Amino acid sequence: MKQQKEIEAFCDYYFSPLSVGFVSRILFDIARLQKGGVWHISGNRAVSYYEAALALAETIGVPSKLVVKRHAEKLLDKVFLSPSTVLKCSRLESWFGIFAPDVMETIKNTLKP
C-alpha cells in the first residue's frame, strides 16, 4: 500500500489479532504463577481482513480504495471458514485482571516502531 499498489483482503474471513508483547506477558504470568491448563487468549472481537486492511491504510495515510474487497467463501474451501475466531478469556480475566485488548488498537500499533 505504501507503494500505492492495491491489495486484496477478505471481507468474510476473520481473525482476532494480538501483539507479541501481550502474548509474551500472559505466558510469563502463567509460568510465573505455575498455572497449568488451557488458557484462551484473544482480542476483544473478530475483525475481517478487509476491515484490518482499511485500518492499516488509514494509519499509514493511503487511500482506502487501494484495499480491494474479496469474498473468502468464493475462493476458499468451506473447511477454512469459521463463524467465530474469538475465544472467551474469562480465566485470564479472573486470574490476572487482564481483559482482551482492542483489536483495532493492536492492528494500528503493528506499524509503530
C-alpha positions as CSV (number, residue, x, y, z in Angstrom):
1,M,0.0,0.0,0.0
2,K,2.9,2.4,0.7
3,Q,3.9,1.9,-2.9
4,Q,0.3,2.9,-4.0
5,K,-0.4,-0.7,-5.1
6,E,-3.8,-2.4,-4.5
7,I,-4.1,-5.2,-2.1
8,E,-6.9,-7.7,-1.8
9,A,-8.5,-8.6,1.6
10,F,-11.3,-10.9,2.6
11,C,-14.4,-9.2,3.9
12,D,-15.8,-12.5,5.2
13,Y,-12.7,-14.1,6.8
14,Y,-11.9,-13.1,10.3
15,F,-9.2,-13.1,12.9
16,S,-8.6,-11.7,16.4
17,P,-5.1,-10.3,16.5
18,L,-2.8,-10.0,19.5
19,S,0.6,-8.4,19.8
20,V,3.6,-10.5,20.6
21,G,4.2,-8.3,23.6
22,F,0.7,-9.1,25.0
23,V,1.1,-12.8,24.4
24,S,4.6,-12.8,26.0
25,R,3.3,-11.0,29.0
26,I,0.5,-13.5,29.5
27,L,2.7,-16.5,29.0
28,F,5.2,-15.1,31.5
29,D,2.4,-14.5,34.1
30,I,1.1,-18.1,33.6
31,A,4.5,-19.6,34.0
32,R,5.4,-17.4,37.0
33,L,2.3,-18.5,38.9
34,Q,2.7,-22.0,37.6
35,K,-0.8,-22.2,36.3
36,G,-1.3,-25.1,34.0
37,G,-4.3,-26.0,31.9
38,V,-5.8,-24.4,28.8
39,W,-5.7,-20.7,28.5
40,H,-7.7,-18.8,25.9
41,I,-6.2,-15.6,24.7
42,S,-7.9,-13.5,22.1
43,G,-8.6,-9.9,21.0
44,N,-11.8,-8.3,22.1
45,R,-13.6,-9.2,18.9
46,A,-13.3,-10.7,15.4
47,V,-12.3,-8.4,12.6
48,S,-12.3,-9.1,8.9
49,Y,-9.0,-8.9,7.0
50,Y,-10.7,-6.2,4.9
51,E,-11.5,-4.1,7.9
52,A,-8.0,-4.6,9.2
53,A,-6.5,-3.6,5.9
54,L,-8.7,-0.4,5.8
55,A,-7.4,0.5,9.3
56,L,-3.8,0.0,8.2
57,A,-4.4,2.1,5.1
58,E,-5.8,4.9,7.3
59,T,-2.9,4.6,9.7
60,I,-0.3,5.0,7.0
61,G,-2.3,7.7,5.2
62,V,-3.0,6.0,1.9
63,P,-6.4,5.9,0.1
64,S,-8.8,3.2,1.2
65,K,-9.5,2.5,-2.5
66,L,-6.2,0.6,-2.5
67,V,-7.9,-2.1,-0.4
68,V,-9.9,-4.4,-2.7
69,K,-12.7,-6.4,-1.1
70,R,-12.7,-10.1,-1.8
71,H,-15.0,-12.9,-0.6
72,A,-13.3,-15.9,1.0
73,E,-16.4,-18.1,0.6
74,K,-15.9,-17.8,-3.2
75,L,-12.2,-18.6,-3.1
76,L,-11.6,-20.9,-0.1
77,D,-12.7,-24.4,0.8
78,K,-15.5,-24.2,3.4
79,V,-13.4,-26.1,5.8
80,F,-11.3,-23.0,6.3
81,L,-14.2,-20.7,7.1
82,S,-15.1,-20.4,10.7
83,P,-18.1,-18.5,12.1
84,S,-16.1,-17.4,15.2
85,T,-12.4,-16.6,15.8
86,V,-12.7,-15.0,19.3
87,L,-12.3,-17.1,22.4
88,K,-13.6,-16.1,25.8
89,C,-10.8,-15.0,28.1
90,S,-12.7,-15.3,31.4
91,R,-10.0,-17.4,33.1
92,L,-7.4,-14.8,32.1
93,E,-9.6,-12.0,33.4
94,S,-10.3,-13.7,36.7
95,W,-6.7,-14.7,37.5
96,F,-4.9,-11.7,36.2
97,G,-7.5,-9.0,35.8
98,I,-6.4,-8.7,32.2
99,F,-9.0,-8.1,29.5
100,A,-8.8,-8.9,25.9
101,P,-7.1,-6.0,24.1
102,D,-8.9,-3.9,21.4
103,V,-8.1,-5.5,18.0
104,M,-8.1,-2.2,16.1
105,E,-5.5,-0.8,18.5
106,T,-3.4,-3.9,18.1
107,I,-3.6,-3.6,14.3
108,K,-2.7,0.1,14.3
109,N,0.1,-0.4,16.8
110,T,1.8,-3.0,14.5
111,L,3.1,-0.1,12.4
112,K,4.7,1.7,15.3
113,P,8.4,1.2,15.8
